[in-house]
């Protein structure tokens, strides 16, 4: 019968994939990747040529990193959701995977953070590698994880952009706040509120330390000058508000003892750090296993590209019809 013929075809196909009995294993790998690429196409509205390019890069990353092609495709989708064009997605996906591995964060979450950071700071997709390196370096050089940094940057990035503070300084500030126990969204809001008061209360601050240029000097330098000028607790509360007392204390301490500048310097020199960290993290048995696993999945996908995917789909359609 047709049903028996379809079942026979399905068994033959799954055997060819080396998955033995059942329709899990290889068939699911193919199905998951196919679904991920369909979702990516729906989000990007990519042309046939663009989807070929996206698929090829996802396959390459699946074959050469610890991440599977499906994971790479899911990260591409997150970048696309952040407004990236196909060209921009292709440029950003490699650094995104490196940052996720180096910072110990999820791939999709890291992609979303990088996309949001580009928008928040008014950067370009070509800055994805820079952002990935800064996030990874900060995650490994402070108490802030990549997810913490992402939550903080939701609030901090747009304010920093308006005040002329760059990515590296802003992330360094968030890192030092995290070291002081203020993390995630609280760190972002704390930065936002404190930095805004440096503009709103410029006359009062100028009375204490003289003229200053926040964008030129940096936030840490201005806070250090206030401490050196002998600002009192009452004045801190008057100028920065009581809820920012802890934020002021943590950051001005970090500025005075040089720790904020040190972290800022590390982030300024972060180029290539996420790829280097990812390479070191792969130099062990677990890394070898993960890389072998993703490479095996890529082998299955290569078999699927040879025509087995279409055969599986036809077999399932026949079974259900």
HUJO-V987876 format. One record per residue. N is the residue number from 1. RES is the residue in one small letter. PSI is psi in whole degrees, 0 to 359 (* if undefined). Layout:
N | RES | PSI
N | RES | PSI
This chain:
1 | x | 168
2 | x | 318
3 | x | 317
4 | x | 323
5 | x | 320
6 | x | 315
7 | x | 319
8 | x | 319
9 | x | 319
10 | x | 319
11 | x | 321
12 | x | 319
13 | x | 316
14 | x | 327
15 | x | 321
16 | x | 331
17 | x | 355
18 | x | 30
19 | x | 4
20 | x | 211
21 | x | 152
22 | x | 166
23 | x | 21
24 | x | 213
25 | x | 238
26 | x | 319
27 | x | 321
28 | x | 322
29 | x | 314
30 | x | 315
31 | x | 317
32 | x | 318
33 | x | 319
34 | x | 317
35 | x | 318
36 | x | 319
37 | x | 325
38 | x | 318
39 | x | 317
40 | x | 318
41 | x | 321
42 | x | 323
43 | x | 316
44 | x | 338
45 | x | 37
46 | x | 148
47 | x | 172
48 | x | 316
49 | x | 319
50 | x | 321
51 | x | 326
52 | x | 317
53 | x | 316
54 | x | 317
55 | x | 318
56 | x | 318
57 | x | 319
58 | x | 317
59 | x | 318
60 | x | 316
61 | x | 324
62 | x | 328
63 | x | 338
64 | x | 357
65 | x | 177
66 | x | 351
67 | x | 145
68 | x | 163
69 | x | 325
70 | x | 318
71 | x | 319
72 | x | 317
73 | x | 321
74 | x | 320
75 | x | 322
76 | x | 320
77 | x | 319
78 | x | 320
79 | x | 319
80 | x | 321
81 | x | 335
82 | x | 2
83 | x | 7
84 | x | 141
85 | x | 171
86 | x | 317
87 | x | 318
88 | x | 323
89 | x | 315
90 | x | 325
91 | x | 330
92 | x | 341
93 | x | 321
94 | x | 306
95 | x | 326
96 | x | 315
97 | x | 320
98 | x | 317
99 | x | 320
100 | x | 316
101 | x | 313
102 | x | 326
103 | x | 359
104 | x | 33
105 | x | 166
106 | x | 150
107 | x | 311
108 | x | 319
109 | x | 318
110 | x | 318
111 | x | 317
112 | x | 321
113 | x | 316
114 | x | 316
115 | x | 316
116 | x | 325
117 | x | 321
118 | x | 317
119 | x | 316
120 | x | 321
121 | x | 357
122 | x | 36
123 | x | 184
124 | x | 162
125 | x | 334
126 | x | 347
127 | x | 4
128 | x | 319
129 | x | 319
130 | x | 313
131 | x | 316
132 | x | 316
133 | x | 318
134 | x | 316
135 | x | 314
136 | x | 317
137 | x | 318
138 | x | 321
139 | x | 328
140 | x | 354
141 | x | 7
142 | x | 181
143 | x | 357
144 | x | 125
145 | x | 170
146 | x | 321
147 | x | 321
148 | x | 314
149 | x | 319
150 | x | 315
151 | x | 318
152 | x | 319
153 | x | 339
154 | x | 323
155 | x | 322
156 | x | 322
157 | x | 310
158 | x | 322
159 | x | 315
160 | x | 317
161 | x | 314
162 | x | 329
163 | x | 359
164 | x | 20
165 | x | 136
166 | x | 175
167 | x | 311
168 | x | 314
169 | x | 319
170 | x | 315
171 | x | 324
172 | x | 318
173 | x | 315
174 | x | 321
175 | x | 317
176 | x | 326
177 | x | 321
178 | x | 320
179 | x | 330
180 | x | 3
181 | x | 1
182 | x | 110
183 | x | 169
184 | x | 222
185 | x | 327
186 | x | 321
187 | x | 318
188 | x | 315
189 | x | 322
190 | x | 314
191 | x | 312
192 | x | 313
193 | x | 314
194 | x | 313
195 | x | 321
196 | x | 320
197 | x | 332
198 | x | 337
199 | x | 313
200 | x | 326
201 | x | 34
202 | x | 323
203 | x | 314
204 | x | 320
205 | x | 321
206 | x | 325
207 | x | 331
208 | x | 321
209 | x | 359
210 | x | 189
211 | x | 147
212 | x | 155
213 | x | 106
214 | x | 315
215 | x | 324
216 | x | 315
217 | x | 325
218 | x | 151
219 | x | 317
220 | x | 318
221 | x | 318
222 | x | 318
223 | x | 321
224 | x | 320
225 | x | 322
226 | x | 316
227 | x | 318
228 | x | 333
229 | x | 355
230 | x | 31
231 | x | 137
232 | x | 165
233 | x | 319
234 | x | 321
235 | x | 322
236 | x | 315
237 | x | 321
238 | x | 318
239 | x | 316
240 | x | 353
241 | x | 151
242 | x | 324
243 | x | 346
244 | x | 9
245 | x | 314
246 | x | 318
247 | x | 315
248 | x | 315
249 | x | 313
250 | x | 313
251 | x | 321
252 | x | 324
253 | x | 313
254 | x | 327
255 | x | 319
256 | x | 320
257 | x | 1
258 | x | 357
259 | x | 326
260 | x | 315
261 | x | 323
262 | x | 313
263 | x | 320
264 | x | 319
265 | x | 320
266 | x | 321
267 | x | 326
268 | x | 330
269 | x | 26
270 | x | 354
271 | x | 125
272 | x | 359
273 | x | 323
274 | x | 320
275 | x | 320
276 | x | 317
277 | x | 319
278 | x | 321
279 | x | 318
280 | x | 319
281 | x | 336
282 | x | 350
283 | x | 61
284 | x | 177
285 | x | 316
286 | x | 318
287 | x | 320
288 | x | 319
289 | x | 314
290 | x | 318
291 | x | 320
292 | x | 322
293 | x | 314
294 | x | 325
295 | x | 323
296 | x | 319
297 | x | 322
298 | x | 325
299 | x | 317
300 | x | 320
301 | x | 326
302 | x | 321
303 | x | 319
304 | x | 320
305 | x | 339
306 | x | 358
307 | x | 349
308 | x | 328
309 | x | 315
310 | x | 322
311 | x | 317
312 | x | 315
313 | x | 315
314 | x | 323
315 | x | 317
316 | x | 322
317 | x | 319
318 | x | 321
319 | x | 319
320 | x | 339
321 | x | *
